[in-house]
Each structure stands twice: as C-alpha cells, then as structure tokens.
Amino acid sequence: MHEYTSTARVWGLTCPGFPEEVSRARRWTRDILHGSPLAEDAELIVSELSANAILHTASGQDSGSFHLALAVSAQAIALSVTDDGGAGTAPRVERQDQDAEHGRGLGMVSVIAHRVVVHESDGGHTVTAELFTGPPAGGHPC
C-alpha cells in the first residue's frame, strides 16, 4: 500500500444533547458495524461515552450536542465522542466502590477497549476508544 493512501473509512454523526439520542448513537454504531465481531463492544462504548457527554458536560444543556466519529480499518475500530465542554475537569477513569451508582462508565470502557485516549480542547473533550481487530501494524503486541 502506498504510504499516503488508507483503507480506513470514517463516519460522523452530531446529536442534540437529549438522553434519547444515546439510543440513536447505539443504533448508528450497530448499523455501521453490522457483522463485525466487535459491534457489541463498540455499541456499549458509544452508549457510555454519549451518556457521559450528556450527563457531565454542557452537551446535555439547552442547545447542547455531542459528536460521534467512527473510523474502521482492517486493524482497528476507533470510536470518538466529543462533548461541548463546561465540565471543569477532563474525563478520567475513577475506581469506584462496587456498589456505586455512578462513576464507573469510563472505567468499564477502559476495560473493554484496547486503548482509551482523552483530548482536551478549548471547546470540550474528545474521548477515543480503540478496539484492535487483530495484531497492531508490524505484528507487535501493544
């Protein structure tokens, strides 16, 4: 393959910050990844990240929104959710008590995904979870 070409496909979706949009994000992910053995994991990740954006950032306020990006290649599926910011702190994995009702979502995502990265910007945060479909490029384990 030429170094400037890619076989990755990328989709994007912007949703209003309403709770019912989380189910829309799940359906969208399921439809794109139909037939993939990682579809259920990806759907769960998108659900958690979308719900976190609505619950913990300005995305869930009046006129708020969140943006999803889904990139699929032969090596990986990358799922990103970008929020509207306003949370004061960046999303982070917190170890919660087993009986805690909140605060375990990003921890669960970090267990399912092979890698989770949080990027901060002036306008919000982007959380990207990667699921590897096979050995990383070069055949070396992470």
C-alpha beads as a LAMMPS data file, in Angstrom:
LAMMPS data file: protein, C-alpha beads

142 atoms
141 bonds

1 atom types
1 bond types

-500.0 500.0 xlo xhi
-500.0 500.0 ylo yhi
-500.0 500.0 zlo zhi

Masses

1 110.0

Atoms # bond

1 1 1 0.000 0.000 0.000
2 1 1 1.250 3.478 -0.796
3 1 1 2.203 5.499 2.295
4 1 1 -0.336 8.245 1.525
5 1 1 -3.343 6.029 0.998
6 1 1 -5.611 4.490 3.556
7 1 1 -8.267 1.865 3.555
8 1 1 -9.872 3.321 6.683
9 1 1 -13.470 4.513 6.440
10 1 1 -14.724 7.289 8.701
11 1 1 -18.291 8.254 9.640
12 1 1 -19.537 11.157 11.745
13 1 1 -22.795 11.999 13.496
14 1 1 -23.804 15.042 15.543
15 1 1 -26.635 14.561 18.027
16 1 1 -28.581 17.009 20.170
17 1 1 -27.816 16.552 23.858
18 1 1 -31.051 14.739 24.718
19 1 1 -30.976 11.418 26.620
20 1 1 -32.887 9.630 23.845
21 1 1 -30.030 10.409 21.464
22 1 1 -27.886 7.819 23.253
23 1 1 -30.060 5.066 21.767
24 1 1 -29.725 6.729 18.349
25 1 1 -25.928 6.677 18.740
26 1 1 -26.061 2.965 19.608
27 1 1 -28.238 2.145 16.564
28 1 1 -25.976 4.186 14.288
29 1 1 -22.917 2.305 15.552
30 1 1 -24.657 -1.073 15.246
31 1 1 -25.744 -0.309 11.674
32 1 1 -22.248 0.680 10.558
33 1 1 -20.551 -2.280 12.245
34 1 1 -23.182 -4.847 11.266
35 1 1 -21.499 -8.254 11.090
36 1 1 -18.347 -7.224 12.970
37 1 1 -17.417 -9.364 15.968
38 1 1 -16.651 -6.106 17.804
39 1 1 -20.047 -4.496 17.132
40 1 1 -21.498 -5.193 20.589
41 1 1 -18.414 -3.861 22.389
42 1 1 -18.423 -0.771 20.170
43 1 1 -22.124 -0.208 20.816
44 1 1 -21.593 -0.387 24.587
45 1 1 -18.651 2.016 24.399
46 1 1 -20.607 4.547 22.336
47 1 1 -23.503 4.298 24.770
48 1 1 -21.303 5.015 27.791
49 1 1 -19.355 7.853 26.164
50 1 1 -22.501 9.508 24.788
51 1 1 -24.301 9.269 28.130
52 1 1 -21.257 10.747 29.893
53 1 1 -21.235 13.694 27.473
54 1 1 -24.894 14.417 28.165
55 1 1 -24.720 13.902 31.923
56 1 1 -21.432 15.598 32.770
57 1 1 -20.881 18.397 30.233
58 1 1 -22.605 21.292 28.515
59 1 1 -23.684 18.818 25.828
60 1 1 -26.692 17.974 27.996
61 1 1 -27.766 21.585 28.477
62 1 1 -30.154 23.613 26.305
63 1 1 -28.858 23.682 22.716
64 1 1 -26.032 21.292 23.643
65 1 1 -24.849 18.498 21.390
66 1 1 -22.228 15.792 21.096
67 1 1 -20.390 14.491 18.062
68 1 1 -19.507 10.899 17.271
69 1 1 -16.809 9.731 14.909
70 1 1 -16.309 6.115 13.925
71 1 1 -13.231 5.009 11.990
72 1 1 -12.886 1.450 10.738
73 1 1 -9.789 -0.112 9.219
74 1 1 -8.509 -3.636 8.860
75 1 1 -6.539 -3.186 12.097
76 1 1 -8.845 -1.190 14.384
77 1 1 -12.160 0.411 15.163
78 1 1 -11.841 3.855 16.739
79 1 1 -14.876 5.416 18.426
80 1 1 -14.736 9.067 19.467
81 1 1 -17.257 11.205 21.307
82 1 1 -16.677 14.951 21.533
83 1 1 -18.626 16.960 24.093
84 1 1 -19.350 20.680 24.446
85 1 1 -17.081 21.098 27.478
86 1 1 -18.033 23.000 30.578
87 1 1 -17.300 20.132 32.945
88 1 1 -14.381 21.853 34.678
89 1 1 -12.263 18.696 34.543
90 1 1 -11.367 16.265 31.803
91 1 1 -12.993 12.838 31.796
92 1 1 -10.889 10.297 33.670
93 1 1 -11.129 6.732 34.860
94 1 1 -12.057 6.574 38.518
95 1 1 -12.040 3.433 40.593
96 1 1 -15.423 3.325 42.292
97 1 1 -16.853 1.153 45.018
98 1 1 -18.614 -1.914 43.653
99 1 1 -21.979 -0.567 44.856
100 1 1 -21.542 2.942 43.408
101 1 1 -24.386 4.042 41.155
102 1 1 -22.294 6.497 39.115
103 1 1 -18.699 6.973 38.014
104 1 1 -17.932 3.543 36.621
105 1 1 -18.698 4.092 32.917
106 1 1 -15.289 5.264 31.708
107 1 1 -13.646 2.557 33.806
108 1 1 -15.788 -0.026 32.050
109 1 1 -14.868 1.469 28.671
110 1 1 -11.163 1.238 29.559
111 1 1 -11.584 -2.474 30.343
112 1 1 -13.399 -3.240 27.059
113 1 1 -11.243 -1.078 24.770
114 1 1 -7.611 -1.800 23.972
115 1 1 -6.791 1.888 24.410
116 1 1 -8.659 4.986 25.642
117 1 1 -7.341 8.499 24.987
118 1 1 -8.785 11.801 26.230
119 1 1 -8.024 15.016 24.332
120 1 1 -8.858 18.433 25.732
121 1 1 -9.561 21.484 23.623
122 1 1 -10.998 24.927 24.223
123 1 1 -14.420 23.722 23.136
124 1 1 -14.637 20.458 25.078
125 1 1 -13.208 16.970 25.344
126 1 1 -12.876 14.091 22.944
127 1 1 -12.720 10.578 24.329
128 1 1 -11.487 7.988 21.841
129 1 1 -11.695 4.260 22.480
130 1 1 -9.867 1.881 20.173
131 1 1 -10.672 -1.763 19.574
132 1 1 -7.993 -3.692 17.696
133 1 1 -9.312 -6.181 15.165
134 1 1 -6.035 -8.099 15.028
135 1 1 -2.399 -7.604 15.902
136 1 1 -1.316 -3.942 15.626
137 1 1 0.575 -2.897 12.488
138 1 1 4.002 -4.539 12.455
139 1 1 2.664 -7.572 14.299
140 1 1 3.976 -6.466 17.691
141 1 1 1.721 -6.546 20.739
142 1 1 0.958 -3.257 22.450

Bonds

1 1 1 2
2 1 2 3
3 1 3 4
4 1 4 5
5 1 5 6
6 1 6 7
7 1 7 8
8 1 8 9
9 1 9 10
10 1 10 11
11 1 11 12
12 1 12 13
13 1 13 14
14 1 14 15
15 1 15 16
16 1 16 17
17 1 17 18
18 1 18 19
19 1 19 20
20 1 20 21
21 1 21 22
22 1 22 23
23 1 23 24
24 1 24 25
25 1 25 26
26 1 26 27
27 1 27 28
28 1 28 29
29 1 29 30
30 1 30 31
31 1 31 32
32 1 32 33
33 1 33 34
34 1 34 35
35 1 35 36
36 1 36 37
37 1 37 38
38 1 38 39
39 1 39 40
40 1 40 41
41 1 41 42
42 1 42 43
43 1 43 44
44 1 44 45
45 1 45 46
46 1 46 47
47 1 47 48
48 1 48 49
49 1 49 50
50 1 50 51
51 1 51 52
52 1 52 53
53 1 53 54
54 1 54 55
55 1 55 56
56 1 56 57
57 1 57 58
58 1 58 59
59 1 59 60
60 1 60 61
61 1 61 62
62 1 62 63
63 1 63 64
64 1 64 65
65 1 65 66
66 1 66 67
67 1 67 68
68 1 68 69
69 1 69 70
70 1 70 71
71 1 71 72
72 1 72 73
73 1 73 74
74 1 74 75
75 1 75 76
76 1 76 77
77 1 77 78
78 1 78 79
79 1 79 80
80 1 80 81
81 1 81 82
82 1 82 83
83 1 83 84
84 1 84 85
85 1 85 86
86 1 86 87
87 1 87 88
88 1 88 89
89 1 89 90
90 1 90 91
91 1 91 92
92 1 92 93
93 1 93 94
94 1 94 95
95 1 95 96
96 1 96 97
97 1 97 98
98 1 98 99
99 1 99 100
100 1 100 101
101 1 101 102
102 1 102 103
103 1 103 104
104 1 104 105
105 1 105 106
106 1 106 107
107 1 107 108
108 1 108 109
109 1 109 110
110 1 110 111
111 1 111 112
112 1 112 113
113 1 113 114
114 1 114 115
115 1 115 116
116 1 116 117
117 1 117 118
118 1 118 119
119 1 119 120
120 1 120 121
121 1 121 122
122 1 122 123
123 1 123 124
124 1 124 125
125 1 125 126
126 1 126 127
127 1 127 128
128 1 128 129
129 1 129 130
130 1 130 131
131 1 131 132
132 1 132 133
133 1 133 134
134 1 134 135
135 1 135 136
136 1 136 137
137 1 137 138
138 1 138 139
139 1 139 140
140 1 140 141
141 1 141 142
